[in-house]
Amino acid sequence: MTIALRDDLLNWYDKHARSLPWRVPPAERARGVMPDPYRVWLSEIMLQQTTVATVKAYFERFTARWPDVVALAESPREEVLKEWAGLGYYARARNLHACAQAVVAGHGGRFPDTEEALLTLPGIGRYTAAAVASIAFDRPAPVMDGNVERVMARVFAVGETLPGIKPQLYALAASQTPELRPGDYAQAVMDLGATICTPRNPACGICPVMTVCEGRKAGIAAELPRKAPKKTKPTRFGVCYLAVRADGAVLLEERPDAGLLGGMTGLPGGAWTQAQPAEECPPLVADWSERGEVRHTFTHFHLQMMVMRADVDINATAPAGRWVAHKDAASQALPTVMKKALKLGLA
């Protein structure tokens, strides 16, 4: 099956590869044009837990502002976080900046070209290391994301449930990875999963590997990969405080690097807990009143956060944080949940 699968996939990819701003098309790659490792790495970090449609605009803005890894490394981290705002999973942005600095400081501004060396960089795990090594440097590194898992489970009719079968699917992906054109092959499998071998209603009738797909032959392709029942997401509760000075400035603070939304700008507030929070300690003494509740869903939990507001004197001071003009507040590196809270509090 290996040779047929590879050949069919690569032939299909040569004709139907998606046009993506970080990709070198197969025809250009065949003429010797190599992808820019910086653009491959940046796109792969952005694409984690995020759709291609969402990432395109962010990628274009990032590369216009920071065209190479040196420019990104030299930029203040706060500016990187600000450009990242809205993409979510903010640890990626902190690691992105740290990785750029590590590439400059430890590798002279050139990305290493092996999985092993790439894995030593901040924020790069097995998938990203394999993707960069394969796509940017044509190393035969097995790339495994959700699309590849799905294709492997269906082609080989792996009927057991995720996540327990991940090692088996990785071994199957590794067994198919060719020595010749491994980067194009990796992108071909991911394109297949994204456009034809989709999670629901796969288009088996036009699939380039239909003749070797055991799941299709057994009539179970659409059921695979099977997943263990999802756990119910817990709900956490919190309080945030919007202090509005007489001149319209609002009080913002930088969240600690550790934890969710680490390093991002936000409204002062306490911890998010699984029980309704007790009386929190506001950032300054004022007449606080409830303005309503914002709700937001993260990967592992739902959040219900009460927004408290106080209008304070022009000379009001707080032990931490900084006053930001009302018109400039939205341009800060605010994560989505904080934008919701700010909008509610200012309404």
C-alpha angles and dihedrals in degrees: 000000000000098000094042092048093049095045095046093047095047093046089051092046092052088061104031108029112146116249106239127170093236097045132094106217116240093248091056091043089054088056090057101264107147123207119249106253090213093058092043092050094045093050093048092052091048093047094058106112090347133098125247090239091057096042098053096074093044091048092052092050094047095049092045090053098035108025095178141020093261092058091049093048092051094050119096111260090234090063091051091050090049092054090046094053110124097027093089130209089082096190084076090063094049091048091045091060093042091050092050090052091048092051090051096042099040105027106031093252094303122114114236113248103222132075091235094055094041090054090063091065123094115267096009116121132175096284096048093043091052093045094051094042092048103039100034100034105021093239113159093244117151109240115207123187131140093280093052092046090054094048093048093047091052100040091050096033095235102182103182121098134266137275091029094059095053094103090050092049091048090052090050091049090049091051090055098045108110129217089224118065095352092160094054090044092053091050091045092057091047092048091049091053093045098048111022112009090053125166093253127034098359113206095237092161092069098031113130092217098045093118093060099036109114092189091058092047090053092046093238103100094112090054094056137133093032115212133209113248112280118250116238111257113242122231122236128195133213147159129228129188128223111195112189116194122214090256091054098258117140129211115246132175137196112245118229115268092242119079137016115342088009115182093010126124117250148144116289113263147134134265122300108242138180091241127061103276120253120233105309126214107251119220093249140004109274144124100279122194133182115256099180140275132289122206125205135168122222126186095272106023148017118245128212110187126182115218116217121192134195129178108217140187122275089248095051114136132195128201091233139018132040136264114245125189112256093240091052098045095085091053092060121100092274119164116226096260091055091048088055091050093047092049092049094046093049096045 
